[in-house]
Each structure stands twice: as structure tokens, then as C-alpha cells.
């Protein structure tokens, strides 16, 4: 695991915010698109092999997002999340999310994405894990958000995909 991902306590156990794409990919029916299918498998692998090594968190925003859609699939997604700690939507998170949106770094329609990042930031998560590469795991946006968070007195967590978090297991498997 890269040194940048060693948490504040010096341990490899991380405080990880689980964004809604993660339970969606874990329970999704197999995709026909090869890239999507690979991401689903990587997500399932991380969920099965690595999640228990970390302290996992989510939010009511995630629970609301994953409760939508086909009832049976929604229930499967929600079942994955029952043991996770649900972070409170505190004023500081709302204010930081508004800051992200008002800055123009994120479009107004990405308010839930801004909220995910703000919650993970103010609750001092080590990592936010997601497959949302449009508004969350986007290097151009993350750099700007990191500067905004610092200006507000916060440290943005690392933002990563499950593939990045598989670490050595994934590397060894492909040798």
C-alpha cells in the first residue's frame, strides 16, 4: 500500500467512506461491457477480500441513493451496508459541500457528489472509495477540491477506486 495511504495512526487499517457506486457494483448483474464487467469484479474482489481490514463508513445520502431502483436489487445493496457506521450530516459538511459547488469546481447537479466528498472530509476519512470518475475520482477536480478544503481548514481524503485499494493482492494475481 502506498505511503500516502497510511492513515493518521500509522496503521494500514483505514477509515474508508463507501460511496454508492460500491454496493451497486458488488450486487449488479454481470455487465456486457467488458470495462464495466471488470470494474464489477474488482469491486467484488475488494469487498470480499479487503473490506474487513478497514473501518467502513457511509452516509444517509448513500443509503437513499442505493435504495432507489428495482426493489430486490435495492434490498441487496442495502443489506451490504447494514454493519457500516452512518456518518452524521453535520453543518460543517453541508457548508463544505456548498463551498465545493459555489466554487464552480463541481456543477450544481453534482450536489450529492459534493456531499459525499464533504462528509468524508469533515469526518476525517482516510479514503473515499468510488467508481464515480466524473465528479469524484477525477484528478482535475480532486486537485481543486483539495485546495478548497485546505482553505477551509480540512484535509481532503485520498479518493480511490477499488482497483487501487486491492494493492498487493491484485498485483500478485496478475504476475
Secondary structure by P-SEA (a helix, b strand, c coil): cccccccccccccccccccaaaaaaacccccccaaaaaaaaaaaaaaacccccccccccaaaaaaaacccaaaaaaaaaacccbbbbbbcaaaaaaaaaaaaaccccccaaaaaaaaaaaaaacccccccccccccccaaaaaaaaaaaaaacccccccccccccccaaaaaaac
